[in-house]
Amino acid sequence: MRRQTTSFKELMQQNKNQLLNDPKAMEAIDKRLDDRQTKTNDNQNNK
């Protein structure tokens, strides 16, 4: 029996597609991006 191999690049693409099609995951990603942007803005304002 032959082993089927999947490249890392293919796995990353599959994972990305799953995340983009998952509303809960997208909500979590948006929240993280907002938190990161807020943190960046706070750091710039404190200088």
mmCIF file of the N, C-alpha and C atoms, coordinates in Angstrom:
data_MODEL
# 
_entry.id   MODEL 
# 
loop_
_atom_site.group_PDB 
_atom_site.id 
_atom_site.type_symbol 
_atom_site.label_atom_id 
_atom_site.label_alt_id 
_atom_site.label_comp_id 
_atom_site.label_asym_id 
_atom_site.label_entity_id 
_atom_site.label_seq_id 
_atom_site.pdbx_PDB_ins_code 
_atom_site.Cartn_x 
_atom_site.Cartn_y 
_atom_site.Cartn_z 
_atom_site.occupancy 
_atom_site.B_iso_or_equiv 
_atom_site.pdbx_formal_charge 
_atom_site.auth_seq_id 
_atom_site.auth_comp_id 
_atom_site.auth_asym_id 
_atom_site.auth_atom_id 
_atom_site.pdbx_PDB_model_num 
ATOM 1   N N  . MET A 1 1  ? 0.830   -1.172 0.000  1.00 0.00 ? 1  MET A N  1 
ATOM 2   C CA . MET A 1 1  ? 0.000   0.000  0.000  1.00 0.00 ? 1  MET A CA 1 
ATOM 3   C C  . MET A 1 1  ? 0.886   1.251  0.000  1.00 0.00 ? 1  MET A C  1 
ATOM 4   N N  . ARG A 1 2  ? 0.553   2.208  -0.844 1.00 0.00 ? 2  ARG A N  1 
ATOM 5   C CA . ARG A 1 2  ? 1.317   3.453  -0.908 1.00 0.00 ? 2  ARG A CA 1 
ATOM 6   C C  . ARG A 1 2  ? 0.855   4.428  0.162  1.00 0.00 ? 2  ARG A C  1 
ATOM 7   N N  . ARG A 1 3  ? 1.809   5.116  0.720  1.00 0.00 ? 3  ARG A N  1 
ATOM 8   C CA . ARG A 1 3  ? 1.470   6.155  1.687  1.00 0.00 ? 3  ARG A CA 1 
ATOM 9   C C  . ARG A 1 3  ? 1.118   7.434  0.956  1.00 0.00 ? 3  ARG A C  1 
ATOM 10  N N  . GLN A 1 4  ? 0.032   8.023  1.338  1.00 0.00 ? 4  GLN A N  1 
ATOM 11  C CA . GLN A 1 4  ? -0.348  9.289  0.729  1.00 0.00 ? 4  GLN A CA 1 
ATOM 12  C C  . GLN A 1 4  ? 0.277   10.412 1.553  1.00 0.00 ? 4  GLN A C  1 
ATOM 13  N N  . THR A 1 5  ? 0.966   11.296 0.890  1.00 0.00 ? 5  THR A N  1 
ATOM 14  C CA . THR A 1 5  ? 1.596   12.392 1.612  1.00 0.00 ? 5  THR A CA 1 
ATOM 15  C C  . THR A 1 5  ? 0.948   13.710 1.212  1.00 0.00 ? 5  THR A C  1 
ATOM 16  N N  . THR A 1 6  ? 0.873   14.591 2.164  1.00 0.00 ? 6  THR A N  1 
ATOM 17  C CA . THR A 1 6  ? 0.343   15.926 1.938  1.00 0.00 ? 6  THR A CA 1 
ATOM 18  C C  . THR A 1 6  ? 1.435   16.903 2.332  1.00 0.00 ? 6  THR A C  1 
ATOM 19  N N  . SER A 1 7  ? 1.689   17.848 1.466  1.00 0.00 ? 7  SER A N  1 
ATOM 20  C CA . SER A 1 7  ? 2.748   18.807 1.764  1.00 0.00 ? 7  SER A CA 1 
ATOM 21  C C  . SER A 1 7  ? 2.289   19.782 2.846  1.00 0.00 ? 7  SER A C  1 
ATOM 22  N N  . PHE A 1 8  ? 3.252   20.361 3.496  1.00 0.00 ? 8  PHE A N  1 
ATOM 23  C CA . PHE A 1 8  ? 2.963   21.343 4.538  1.00 0.00 ? 8  PHE A CA 1 
ATOM 24  C C  . PHE A 1 8  ? 2.182   22.513 3.956  1.00 0.00 ? 8  PHE A C  1 
ATOM 25  N N  . LYS A 1 9  ? 2.554   22.910 2.749  1.00 0.00 ? 9  LYS A N  1 
ATOM 26  C CA . LYS A 1 9  ? 1.879   24.022 2.080  1.00 0.00 ? 9  LYS A CA 1 
ATOM 27  C C  . LYS A 1 9  ? 0.395   23.705 1.860  1.00 0.00 ? 9  LYS A C  1 
ATOM 28  N N  . GLU A 1 10 ? 0.102   22.473 1.453  1.00 0.00 ? 10 GLU A N  1 
ATOM 29  C CA . GLU A 1 10 ? -1.290  22.062 1.245  1.00 0.00 ? 10 GLU A CA 1 
ATOM 30  C C  . GLU A 1 10 ? -2.058  22.056 2.561  1.00 0.00 ? 10 GLU A C  1 
ATOM 31  N N  . LEU A 1 11 ? -1.415  21.567 3.625  1.00 0.00 ? 11 LEU A N  1 
ATOM 32  C CA . LEU A 1 11 ? -2.060  21.562 4.939  1.00 0.00 ? 11 LEU A CA 1 
ATOM 33  C C  . LEU A 1 11 ? -2.366  22.980 5.415  1.00 0.00 ? 11 LEU A C  1 
ATOM 34  N N  . MET A 1 12 ? -1.431  23.889 5.203  1.00 0.00 ? 12 MET A N  1 
ATOM 35  C CA . MET A 1 12 ? -1.641  25.281 5.591  1.00 0.00 ? 12 MET A CA 1 
ATOM 36  C C  . MET A 1 12 ? -2.812  25.878 4.814  1.00 0.00 ? 12 MET A C  1 
ATOM 37  N N  . GLN A 1 13 ? -2.895  25.586 3.529  1.00 0.00 ? 13 GLN A N  1 
ATOM 38  C CA . GLN A 1 13 ? -3.976  26.115 2.699  1.00 0.00 ? 13 GLN A CA 1 
ATOM 39  C C  . GLN A 1 13 ? -5.326  25.552 3.153  1.00 0.00 ? 13 GLN A C  1 
ATOM 40  N N  . GLN A 1 14 ? -5.363  24.259 3.463  1.00 0.00 ? 14 GLN A N  1 
ATOM 41  C CA . GLN A 1 14 ? -6.606  23.647 3.940  1.00 0.00 ? 14 GLN A CA 1 
ATOM 42  C C  . GLN A 1 14 ? -7.043  24.280 5.262  1.00 0.00 ? 14 GLN A C  1 
ATOM 43  N N  . ASN A 1 15 ? -6.095  24.485 6.157  1.00 0.00 ? 15 ASN A N  1 
ATOM 44  C CA . ASN A 1 15 ? -6.392  25.106 7.449  1.00 0.00 ? 15 ASN A CA 1 
ATOM 45  C C  . ASN A 1 15 ? -6.907  26.530 7.254  1.00 0.00 ? 15 ASN A C  1 
ATOM 46  N N  . LYS A 1 16 ? -6.267  27.270 6.371  1.00 0.00 ? 16 LYS A N  1 
ATOM 47  C CA . LYS A 1 16 ? -6.679  28.642 6.082  1.00 0.00 ? 16 LYS A CA 1 
ATOM 48  C C  . LYS A 1 16 ? -8.107  28.664 5.536  1.00 0.00 ? 16 LYS A C  1 
ATOM 49  N N  . ASN A 1 17 ? -8.414  27.759 4.612  1.00 0.00 ? 17 ASN A N  1 
ATOM 50  C CA . ASN A 1 17 ? -9.757  27.702 4.037  1.00 0.00 ? 17 ASN A CA 1 
ATOM 51  C C  . ASN A 1 17 ? -10.797 27.366 5.095  1.00 0.00 ? 17 ASN A C  1 
ATOM 52  N N  . GLN A 1 18 ? -10.461 26.442 5.994  1.00 0.00 ? 18 GLN A N  1 
ATOM 53  C CA . GLN A 1 18 ? -11.391 26.078 7.067  1.00 0.00 ? 18 GLN A CA 1 
ATOM 54  C C  . GLN A 1 18 ? -11.657 27.272 7.979  1.00 0.00 ? 18 GLN A C  1 
ATOM 55  N N  . LEU A 1 19 ? -10.607 28.017 8.312  1.00 0.00 ? 19 LEU A N  1 
ATOM 56  C CA . LEU A 1 19 ? -10.776 29.181 9.178  1.00 0.00 ? 19 LEU A CA 1 
ATOM 57  C C  . LEU A 1 19 ? -11.616 30.258 8.501  1.00 0.00 ? 19 LEU A C  1 
ATOM 58  N N  . LEU A 1 20 ? -11.388 30.480 7.213  1.00 0.00 ? 20 LEU A N  1 
ATOM 59  C CA . LEU A 1 20 ? -12.132 31.510 6.494  1.00 0.00 ? 20 LEU A CA 1 
ATOM 60  C C  . LEU A 1 20 ? -13.612 31.159 6.367  1.00 0.00 ? 20 LEU A C  1 
ATOM 61  N N  . ASN A 1 21 ? -13.933 29.876 6.413  1.00 0.00 ? 21 ASN A N  1 
ATOM 62  C CA . ASN A 1 21 ? -15.326 29.446 6.293  1.00 0.00 ? 21 ASN A CA 1 
ATOM 63  C C  . ASN A 1 21 ? -16.001 29.229 7.645  1.00 0.00 ? 21 ASN A C  1 
ATOM 64  N N  . ASP A 1 22 ? -15.292 29.507 8.725  1.00 0.00 ? 22 ASP A N  1 
ATOM 65  C CA . ASP A 1 22 ? -15.829 29.297 10.071 1.00 0.00 ? 22 ASP A CA 1 
ATOM 66  C C  . ASP A 1 22 ? -16.119 30.655 10.716 1.00 0.00 ? 22 ASP A C  1 
ATOM 67  N N  . PRO A 1 23 ? -17.407 31.002 10.879 1.00 0.00 ? 23 PRO A N  1 
ATOM 68  C CA . PRO A 1 23 ? -17.741 32.325 11.427 1.00 0.00 ? 23 PRO A CA 1 
ATOM 69  C C  . PRO A 1 23 ? -17.187 32.561 12.836 1.00 0.00 ? 23 PRO A C  1 
ATOM 70  N N  . LYS A 1 24 ? -17.170 31.530 13.678 1.00 0.00 ? 24 LYS A N  1 
ATOM 71  C CA . LYS A 1 24 ? -16.633 31.699 15.042 1.00 0.00 ? 24 LYS A CA 1 
ATOM 72  C C  . LYS A 1 24 ? -15.136 31.976 14.998 1.00 0.00 ? 24 LYS A C  1 
ATOM 73  N N  . ALA A 1 25 ? -14.433 31.279 14.114 1.00 0.00 ? 25 ALA A N  1 
ATOM 74  C CA . ALA A 1 25 ? -12.991 31.493 13.989 1.00 0.00 ? 25 ALA A CA 1 
ATOM 75  C C  . ALA A 1 25 ? -12.708 32.902 13.467 1.00 0.00 ? 25 ALA A C  1 
ATOM 76  N N  . MET A 1 26 ? -13.499 33.349 12.496 1.00 0.00 ? 26 MET A N  1 
ATOM 77  C CA . MET A 1 26 ? -13.299 34.693 11.948 1.00 0.00 ? 26 MET A CA 1 
ATOM 78  C C  . MET A 1 26 ? -13.561 35.755 13.015 1.00 0.00 ? 26 MET A C  1 
ATOM 79  N N  . GLU A 1 27 ? -14.560 35.524 13.851 1.00 0.00 ? 27 GLU A N  1 
ATOM 80  C CA . GLU A 1 27 ? -14.863 36.452 14.940 1.00 0.00 ? 27 GLU A CA 1 
ATOM 81  C C  . GLU A 1 27 ? -13.687 36.532 15.915 1.00 0.00 ? 27 GLU A C  1 
ATOM 82  N N  . ALA A 1 28 ? -13.113 35.382 16.239 1.00 0.00 ? 28 ALA A N  1 
ATOM 83  C CA . ALA A 1 28 ? -11.960 35.348 17.144 1.00 0.00 ? 28 ALA A CA 1 
ATOM 84  C C  . ALA A 1 28 ? -10.751 36.050 16.518 1.00 0.00 ? 28 ALA A C  1 
ATOM 85  N N  . ILE A 1 29 ? -10.547 35.842 15.229 1.00 0.00 ? 29 ILE A N  1 
ATOM 86  C CA . ILE A 1 29 ? -9.433  36.491 14.530 1.00 0.00 ? 29 ILE A CA 1 
ATOM 87  C C  . ILE A 1 29 ? -9.631  38.004 14.523 1.00 0.00 ? 29 ILE A C  1 
ATOM 88  N N  . ASP A 1 30 ? -10.858 38.455 14.222 1.00 0.00 ? 30 ASP A N  1 
ATOM 89  C CA . ASP A 1 30 ? -11.148 39.893 14.222 1.00 0.00 ? 30 ASP A CA 1 
ATOM 90  C C  . ASP A 1 30 ? -10.896 40.507 15.596 1.00 0.00 ? 30 ASP A C  1 
ATOM 91  N N  . LYS A 1 31 ? -11.300 39.798 16.646 1.00 0.00 ? 31 LYS A N  1 
ATOM 92  C CA . LYS A 1 31 ? -11.089 40.302 18.005 1.00 0.00 ? 31 LYS A CA 1 
ATOM 93  C C  . LYS A 1 31 ? -9.595  40.425 18.309 1.00 0.00 ? 31 LYS A C  1 
ATOM 94  N N  . ARG A 1 32 ? -8.828  39.414 17.922 1.00 0.00 ? 32 ARG A N  1 
ATOM 95  C CA . ARG A 1 32 ? -7.376  39.463 18.163 1.00 0.00 ? 32 ARG A CA 1 
ATOM 96  C C  . ARG A 1 32 ? -6.737  40.621 17.404 1.00 0.00 ? 32 ARG A C  1 
ATOM 97  N N  . LEU A 1 33 ? -7.177  40.837 16.154 1.00 0.00 ? 33 LEU A N  1 
ATOM 98  C CA . LEU A 1 33 ? -6.632  41.942 15.367 1.00 0.00 ? 33 LEU A CA 1 
ATOM 99  C C  . LEU A 1 33 ? -6.992  43.286 15.998 1.00 0.00 ? 33 LEU A C  1 
ATOM 100 N N  . ASP A 1 34 ? -8.240  43.415 16.463 1.00 0.00 ? 34 ASP A N  1 
ATOM 101 C CA . ASP A 1 34 ? -8.657  44.652 17.125 1.00 0.00 ? 34 ASP A CA 1 
ATOM 102 C C  . ASP A 1 34 ? -7.846  44.887 18.394 1.00 0.00 ? 34 ASP A C  1 
ATOM 103 N N  . ASP A 1 35 ? -7.666  43.825 19.192 1.00 0.00 ? 35 ASP A N  1 
ATOM 104 C CA . ASP A 1 35 ? -6.873  43.946 20.420 1.00 0.00 ? 35 ASP A CA 1 
ATOM 105 C C  . ASP A 1 35 ? -5.443  44.359 20.111 1.00 0.00 ? 35 ASP A C  1 
ATOM 106 N N  . ARG A 1 36 ? -4.881  43.767 19.085 1.00 0.00 ? 36 ARG A N  1 
ATOM 107 C CA . ARG A 1 36 ? -3.503  44.080 18.701 1.00 0.00 ? 36 ARG A CA 1 
ATOM 108 C C  . ARG A 1 36 ? -3.397  45.532 18.230 1.00 0.00 ? 36 ARG A C  1 
ATOM 109 N N  . GLN A 1 37 ? -4.394  45.982 17.441 1.00 0.00 ? 37 GLN A N  1 
ATOM 110 C CA . GLN A 1 37 ? -4.388  47.360 16.941 1.00 0.00 ? 37 GLN A CA 1 
ATOM 111 C C  . GLN A 1 37 ? -4.524  48.342 18.101 1.00 0.00 ? 37 GLN A C  1 
ATOM 112 N N  . THR A 1 38 ? -5.391  48.032 19.043 1.00 0.00 ? 38 THR A N  1 
ATOM 113 C CA . THR A 1 38 ? -5.578  48.885 20.214 1.00 0.00 ? 38 THR A CA 1 
ATOM 114 C C  . THR A 1 38 ? -4.287  48.969 21.023 1.00 0.00 ? 38 THR A C  1 
ATOM 115 N N  . LYS A 1 39 ? -3.643  47.834 21.216 1.00 0.00 ? 39 LYS A N  1 
ATOM 116 C CA . LYS A 1 39 ? -2.389  47.794 21.971 1.00 0.00 ? 39 LYS A CA 1 
ATOM 117 C C  . LYS A 1 39 ? -1.314  48.626 21.263 1.00 0.00 ? 39 LYS A C  1 
ATOM 118 N N  . THR A 1 40 ? -1.247  48.520 19.940 1.00 0.00 ? 40 THR A N  1 
ATOM 119 C CA . THR A 1 40 ? -0.270  49.287 19.160 1.00 0.00 ? 40 THR A CA 1 
ATOM 120 C C  . THR A 1 40 ? -0.542  50.779 19.297 1.00 0.00 ? 40 THR A C  1 
ATOM 121 N N  . ASN A 1 41 ? -1.811  51.159 19.191 1.00 0.00 ? 41 ASN A N  1 
ATOM 122 C CA . ASN A 1 41 ? -2.171  52.572 19.316 1.00 0.00 ? 41 ASN A CA 1 
ATOM 123 C C  . ASN A 1 41 ? -1.862  53.098 20.711 1.00 0.00 ? 41 ASN A C  1 
ATOM 124 N N  . ASP A 1 42 ? -2.138  52.306 21.743 1.00 0.00 ? 42 ASP A N  1 
ATOM 125 C CA . ASP A 1 42 ? -1.845  52.717 23.112 1.00 0.00 ? 42 ASP A CA 1 
ATOM 126 C C  . ASP A 1 42 ? -0.347  52.927 23.303 1.00 0.00 ? 42 ASP A C  1 
ATOM 127 N N  . ASN A 1 43 ? 0.461   52.039 22.754 1.00 0.00 ? 43 ASN A N  1 
ATOM 128 C CA . ASN A 1 43 ? 1.915   52.154 22.884 1.00 0.00 ? 43 ASN A CA 1 
ATOM 129 C C  . ASN A 1 43 ? 2.433   53.394 22.168 1.00 0.00 ? 43 ASN A C  1 
ATOM 130 N N  . GLN A 1 44 ? 1.854   53.730 21.017 1.00 0.00 ? 44 GLN A N  1 
ATOM 131 C CA . GLN A 1 44 ? 2.289   54.905 20.272 1.00 0.00 ? 44 GLN A CA 1 
ATOM 132 C C  . GLN A 1 44 ? 1.885   56.185 21.001 1.00 0.00 ? 44 GLN A C  1 
ATOM 133 N N  . ASN A 1 45 ? 0.723   56.169 21.636 1.00 0.00 ? 45 ASN A N  1 
ATOM 134 C CA . ASN A 1 45 ? 0.245   57.354 22.350 1.00 0.00 ? 45 ASN A CA 1 
ATOM 135 C C  . ASN A 1 45 ? 1.022   57.603 23.634 1.00 0.00 ? 45 ASN A C  1 
ATOM 136 N N  . ASN A 1 46 ? 1.615   56.567 24.204 1.00 0.00 ? 46 ASN A N  1 
ATOM 137 C CA . ASN A 1 46 ? 2.355   56.709 25.456 1.00 0.00 ? 46 ASN A CA 1 
ATOM 138 C C  . ASN A 1 46 ? 3.781   57.192 25.252 1.00 0.00 ? 46 ASN A C  1 
ATOM 139 N N  . LYS A 1 47 ? 4.227   57.307 24.033 1.00 0.00 ? 47 LYS A N  1 
ATOM 140 C CA . LYS A 1 47 ? 5.612   57.737 23.770 1.00 0.00 ? 47 LYS A CA 1 
ATOM 141 C C  . LYS A 1 47 ? 5.726   59.235 23.808 1.00 0.00 ? 47 LYS A C  1 
# 
